[in-house]
């Protein structure tokens, strides 16, 4: 048996068990779920990271959201063309 005092950290859900996270980093979504306030920004950075290998993006430079949107549009257009070509054969 562990002989230590239970802390607030021990009571956190696994996804919140990071000592750097504070309650002010979170908010309630409309459905009541607790989510990070910066989830959209973090998501865009993740998408940008995946696109760096496919397009002329640098992971070390600033980027504009419009660059990400254009890259996604190009990928989806190519996927639609590939699907149409596959259906024709």
C-alpha positions in Angstrom: 0.0 0.0 0.0 1.2 3.5 -0.9 1.8 5.6 2.2 1.3 9.1 0.9 -1.4 11.7 1.1 -3.9 11.9 -1.8 -3.6 15.1 -3.8 -5.9 16.9 -6.2 -3.6 15.6 -9.0 -4.4 12.0 -8.1 -8.1 12.7 -8.6 -7.7 14.0 -12.2 -8.8 12.1 -15.2 -5.8 10.8 -17.2 -6.2 13.4 -19.9 -5.8 16.1 -17.3 -2.8 14.6 -15.5 -0.3 17.2 -16.4 1.1 19.3 -13.6 1.3 22.3 -15.9 -2.4 22.3 -16.6 -4.5 24.7 -14.5 -8.3 25.1 -14.3 -8.1 28.4 -16.2 -6.8 26.5 -19.2 -10.2 24.8 -19.6 -13.9 25.6 -20.2 -17.2 23.8 -20.5 -18.3 23.0 -24.0 -22.0 23.3 -24.8 -22.6 19.6 -24.2 -21.0 19.9 -20.7 -17.7 18.3 -21.5 -14.5 19.9 -20.1 -12.2 21.0 -22.9 -9.0 23.0 -23.4 -9.6 26.6 -24.3 -6.8 26.5 -26.8 -8.0 23.3 -28.5 -8.5 24.9 -31.9 -5.1 26.6 -32.0 -3.4 23.3 -30.9 -5.4 21.4 -33.6 -4.3 23.8 -36.3 -0.7 23.4 -35.2 -1.1 19.6 -35.4 -2.6 19.8 -38.9 0.3 22.2 -39.9 2.8 19.7 -38.6 1.3 16.9 -40.8 1.3 19.1 -43.9 4.9 20.1 -43.5 6.0 16.9 -45.1 3.6 17.2 -48.0 3.9 20.9 -48.9 6.5 23.6 -48.9 5.8 24.4 -45.2 8.5 24.9 -42.6 7.7 23.7 -39.1 10.0 26.5 -37.8 8.3 29.4 -39.5 5.1 31.3 -38.8 2.2 30.4 -41.1 -1.2 31.8 -42.0 -4.4 29.9 -41.5 -5.2 30.5 -45.2 -2.1 28.5 -46.1 -3.4 25.6 -44.2 -6.9 25.9 -45.7 -5.4 26.0 -49.3 -3.3 22.9 -48.6 -6.3 21.0 -47.3 -8.4 22.1 -50.3 -5.7 20.8 -52.6 -5.6 17.5 -50.8 -9.3 17.0 -50.8 -9.5 18.0 -54.5 -6.9 15.4 -55.3 -8.7 12.8 -53.3 -12.0 13.6 -55.1 -10.2 13.2 -58.5 -8.7 9.9 -57.5 -12.0 8.6 -56.3 -13.7 9.7 -59.5 -10.9 8.1 -61.6 -11.3 4.8 -59.6 -15.0 4.8 -60.1 -14.6 5.1 -63.9 -12.4 2.0 -64.2 
